Amino acid sequence: MKQEQFVTRYQHEWQQFEQWLQRRGEVAGRKRGLAPDPTLPADDSIPQRYRRLCQQYALSRRRGYSPQLVERLQQLMQRGHNLLYRTPAPRWQRAVEFLFADFPQTVRSQGTAMWVACALFVLPLVGIFVLLQYKPDLIHMLLDPRQIAQMEKMYDPAADHLGRDSGTDWAMFGHYIMNNISIGLRTFASGLLAGIGTILVLVFNGVTIGAVAGHLQNAGFGGPFWSFVVGHAPFELTAIVIAGGAGLQLGLRLLAPGRKRRIDALVEGGIIGARLCLGVAFMLLVAAFIEAFWSSIAWVPMWGKLTASGILWTVVIVWLWRGGRGGRHAH
């Protein structure tokens, strides 16, 4: 085969491979997390394309093609080798990149589901809280007498530790981890019930939290209650909303898969949901730590708790709003 025919046959492959190298080089070197480009080869086809390129390079040398062509193919082959066989980043670095870039990017990519989940959780919470300020007797329709008595005991201003009856900080830390993460996973997994399960879990949690807060505020236990919850609320409440958004997008893919097969849409939703749940688990772990070791301290004045809460809310909002934007993590 003459060189001109050889170039004509494979030129398009080389150009596509070179464009892919440029794209993935940006991802690896400066802009990790760029969205896939549909005009470029899929990542899973690249190893096969790289092997073909190696064969074409060997043919060009054996057939004595021009040094310029041989050098071009050699450079493409070397760049491909460097990118495909580079040493992966350490696990700790990948974990940090996920938490500070990939996770907030994924949350923002599911913005509609997140805002719907926020409304389903916050509106019942605020609505029940306000309603109980005018109709306090309604609490008996939402909580049984044993639950009401337990809540009042936990937030008694005379208690040594706020928000719990007994238990060491470490014991409560373990309890909070199990309780919080189970709520988060249940909120996400119930999205498989066409999203209805997630809706019910979000509304139920909003009503329950609103009922507890509304009753304690109305009964004169508001100070200890707010002193306890404001510290861990930024991470815990936001994590519940994100888990709800993950469940809603999963349910939506089940109901409306679009042009994809329903199973493929569910797999895609499951992958997105799994990534979101990893971040949610981290947030609930932080919330459990704050709840066990900071929220329960009774001697910290209210202004100190509110200041810490304001800082943490700012951290969470900026993290989810700006994480992964600009620099090497930009989409």
C-alpha positions in Angstrom: 0.0 0.0 0.0 1.4 3.4 -1.0 1.9 6.0 1.7 -0.9 8.3 0.3 -3.4 5.5 0.5 -2.2 4.5 4.0 -2.7 8.1 5.2 -6.1 8.5 3.5 -7.4 5.3 5.1 -6.2 6.0 8.7 -6.0 9.8 8.9 -9.4 10.1 10.5 -8.5 7.6 13.2 -5.3 9.5 14.0 -7.1 12.8 14.2 -9.8 11.4 16.6 -7.2 9.8 18.8 -5.2 13.0 18.9 -8.3 15.0 19.9 -9.1 12.4 22.6 -5.5 12.8 23.9 -5.8 16.5 24.1 -9.2 16.2 25.8 -8.1 13.6 28.4 -4.8 15.4 28.9 -6.8 18.5 30.0 -8.9 16.3 32.3 -5.8 14.7 33.9 -3.6 17.7 34.1 -5.8 20.7 34.6 -9.5 20.1 34.4 -10.4 16.8 35.9 -14.1 16.1 35.7 -14.8 17.5 32.2 -18.1 16.2 30.7 -17.7 13.6 27.9 -17.6 15.0 24.3 -20.0 13.0 22.1 -17.8 13.8 19.0 -14.8 11.9 20.4 -14.3 8.2 20.8 -15.7 6.6 24.0 -13.1 5.9 26.6 -13.8 2.2 26.6 -12.8 2.0 22.8 -9.4 3.7 23.3 -7.3 0.6 24.3 -8.4 -1.0 21.0 -7.6 2.2 19.0 -4.2 2.4 20.7 -3.4 -1.1 19.7 -4.4 -0.3 16.1 -2.1 2.8 16.2 0.8 0.6 17.4 0.2 -1.7 14.5 0.0 1.2 12.0 3.3 2.6 13.4 5.0 -0.7 13.0 3.7 -1.0 9.4 4.9 2.6 8.6 8.4 1.7 9.7 8.5 -1.7 7.9 7.3 -0.1 4.7 9.7 2.7 4.8 7.2 5.6 4.8 8.4 9.1 5.2 10.2 10.1 8.5 7.6 12.8 9.1 4.7 10.2 9.1 6.7 7.7 11.2 7.5 10.5 13.8 3.9 11.6 14.0 2.7 8.1 14.7 5.5 7.5 17.2 4.5 10.7 19.1 0.8 9.8 19.1 1.8 6.3 20.4 4.0 7.7 23.1 1.4 10.2 24.3 -1.2 7.4 24.3 1.1 5.2 26.4 1.8 8.0 28.9 -1.8 8.7 29.4 -3.2 5.1 29.4 -0.4 3.7 31.6 0.3 6.6 33.9 0.5 5.9 37.7 -2.9 6.4 39.3 -3.3 9.1 41.9 -3.0 7.9 45.5 -6.3 6.8 47.1 -6.3 9.7 49.6 -5.9 12.2 46.7 -8.7 10.6 44.8 -10.9 10.7 47.9 -10.1 14.4 48.4 -10.8 15.2 44.8 -14.1 13.3 45.0 -15.3 15.2 48.1 -14.2 18.6 47.1 -14.9 18.5 43.4 -16.7 15.4 42.0 -19.4 15.3 44.7 -20.5 18.9 44.6 -20.4 18.8 40.8 -22.7 15.7 40.9 -25.1 17.5 43.3 -25.3 20.5 41.0 -25.8 18.3 37.9 -29.0 17.0 39.6 -30.1 20.5 40.6 -33.8 20.0 39.7 -34.2 16.9 41.8 -32.3 18.6 44.7 -34.6 21.6 44.8 -37.7 19.4 44.6 -36.3 17.3 47.5 -35.6 20.4 49.4 -39.2 21.6 49.0 -40.6 18.2 50.0 -38.5 18.3 53.2 -38.4 22.0 54.2 -42.0 23.0 53.5 -43.6 20.3 55.8 -41.0 21.1 58.5 -41.7 24.8 58.5 -45.4 24.4 58.0 -45.9 22.1 61.0 -43.6 24.2 63.2 -45.6 27.4 62.5 -49.0 25.5 62.8 -48.1 24.2 66.3 -47.4 27.8 67.5 -51.1 28.5 66.9 -52.6 25.0 67.5 -50.3 23.3 70.1 -52.8 20.5 70.8 -52.1 19.2 67.3 -48.9 17.7 68.6 -50.9 14.7 70.0 -52.0 13.8 66.5 -48.3 13.7 65.4 -46.5 12.2 68.3 -47.6 9.8 71.1 -47.4 10.8 74.8 -44.3 8.7 75.3 -42.4 10.4 72.5 -43.5 13.8 73.8 -42.3 13.1 77.4 -39.0 11.8 76.1 -38.4 14.9 74.0 -39.2 17.1 77.0 -36.8 15.2 79.2 -33.9 15.3 76.6 -34.2 19.1 76.3 -34.7 19.9 80.0 -32.6 23.0 80.7 -31.4 21.3 83.9 -29.9 18.3 82.1 -26.1 17.9 82.0 -26.1 16.9 78.4 -28.5 18.2 75.8 -30.4 16.0 73.4 -29.9 12.6 75.0 -30.8 10.7 78.2 -27.5 9.0 78.8 -24.4 7.5 77.1 -20.8 8.5 76.6 -19.8 10.8 73.7 -18.2 7.9 71.8 -21.2 5.6 72.3 -23.5 8.3 71.0 -21.2 9.0 68.1 -21.6 5.4 67.0 -25.4 5.5 67.5 -25.7 8.7 65.5 -23.6 7.3 62.7 -25.9 4.2 62.4 -29.1 6.2 62.7 -28.2 9.0 60.3 -26.7 6.9 57.6 -29.6 4.4 57.7 -32.0 7.4 57.2 -29.9 8.6 54.2 -29.7 5.2 52.5 -33.4 4.6 53.1 -34.3 8.0 51.6 -32.2 7.1 48.5 -33.2 3.5 48.1 -36.9 4.2 48.4 -36.6 6.0 45.1 -36.9 2.6 43.4 -40.6 2.8 44.3 -41.0 5.1 41.3 -39.8 8.0 43.6 -42.9 7.7 45.8 -41.0 6.1 48.6 -38.5 9.0 48.7 -41.3 11.6 48.7 -42.9 9.9 51.7 -39.6 9.6 53.6 -38.8 13.3 53.0 -42.2 14.5 54.0 -42.3 12.2 57.0 -39.0 13.4 58.3 -39.9 17.1 57.6 -43.2 16.6 59.6 -41.5 14.8 62.4 -38.7 17.3 62.8 -41.1 20.2 62.5 -43.4 18.6 65.1 -40.6 18.2 67.6 -39.2 21.7 67.1 -42.7 23.3 67.2 -43.7 21.5 70.4 -40.5 22.2 72.3 -40.6 25.8 71.2 -44.1 26.2 72.3 -43.6 24.4 75.6 -40.7 26.5 76.7 -37.8 24.1 75.8 -36.8 26.0 72.6 -33.5 27.3 74.0 -32.0 23.9 74.8 -33.4 22.4 71.6 -32.0 25.0 69.3 -28.7 25.0 71.2 -28.5 21.3 70.5 -29.5 21.1 66.8 -28.0 24.2 65.3 -24.5 22.7 65.3 -25.0 19.5 63.3 -28.0 20.8 61.3 -26.0 22.2 58.4 -24.5 18.8 57.5 -27.3 16.5 58.6 -30.3 18.4 57.0 -28.4 19.1 53.8 -27.4 15.4 53.6 -31.0 14.3 53.9 -32.0 16.6 51.1 -29.2 15.4 48.8 -30.2 11.7 49.6 -33.7 12.7 48.7 -32.6 14.2 45.4 -30.6 11.1 44.6 -33.8 9.0 45.2 -35.9 11.3 43.1 -33.6 11.2 40.1 -33.6 7.4 40.4 -37.4 7.3 40.4 -37.6 9.7 37.5 -35.4 7.4 35.4 -37.7 4.5 36.2 -40.8 6.4 35.2 -39.4 8.3 32.2 -36.3 6.6 30.8 -36.5 8.7 27.6 -34.8 7.1 24.6 -32.8 4.7 26.8 -33.9 1.3 27.9 -35.4 1.4 31.3 -32.7 -0.9 32.7 -30.0 1.3 31.3 -31.6 4.4 32.7 -31.8 2.8 36.1 -28.2 1.7 36.0 -27.2 5.3 35.1 -29.4 6.6 38.0 -27.9 4.0 40.3 -24.3 5.1 39.5 -25.2 8.8 40.1 -27.0 7.9 43.3 -24.1 5.8 44.6 -21.8 8.7 44.1 -24.2 11.0 45.9 -24.6 8.6 48.7 -20.9 8.4 49.3 -20.8 12.1 49.8 -24.0 11.9 51.9 -22.3 9.3 54.1 -19.3 11.6 54.7 -21.7 14.5 55.6 -23.6 12.4 58.0 -20.4 11.2 59.6 -19.3 14.8 60.2 -22.8 15.6 61.5 -22.6 12.6 63.9 -19.3 13.8 65.2 -20.5 17.3 65.8 -23.7 16.0 67.4 -21.9 13.7 69.8 -19.0 15.9 70.8 -20.3 19.5 70.4 -24.0 19.7 70.2 -24.6 18.0 73.6 -22.4 20.4 75.5 -24.7 22.4 77.8 -22.3 25.0 79.1 -21.5 26.6 75.7 -23.6 29.8 75.4 -26.2 30.2 72.7 -24.2 32.8 70.8 -21.3 30.4 70.6 -23.6 27.6 69.1 -25.2 30.1 66.7 -21.8 31.4 65.6 -20.5 27.9 64.9 -23.7 27.0 63.1 -23.3 30.1 60.8 -19.8 29.1 60.0 -20.8 25.5 59.2 -23.7 26.6 57.0 -21.4 28.9 55.1 -18.9 26.0 54.6 -21.6 23.6 53.3 -23.1 26.2 51.0 -19.8 27.3 49.5 -18.6 23.7 49.2 -21.7 22.6 47.2 -21.9 25.8 45.2 -18.3 26.3 44.3 -16.7 22.9 44.7 -15.1 21.7 41.4 -15.6 25.1 39.7 -12.6 26.6 38.0 -9.0 25.3 37.9 -8.4 21.7 37.3 -11.9 20.5 38.3 -14.0 22.7 36.1 -16.6 21.2 33.8 
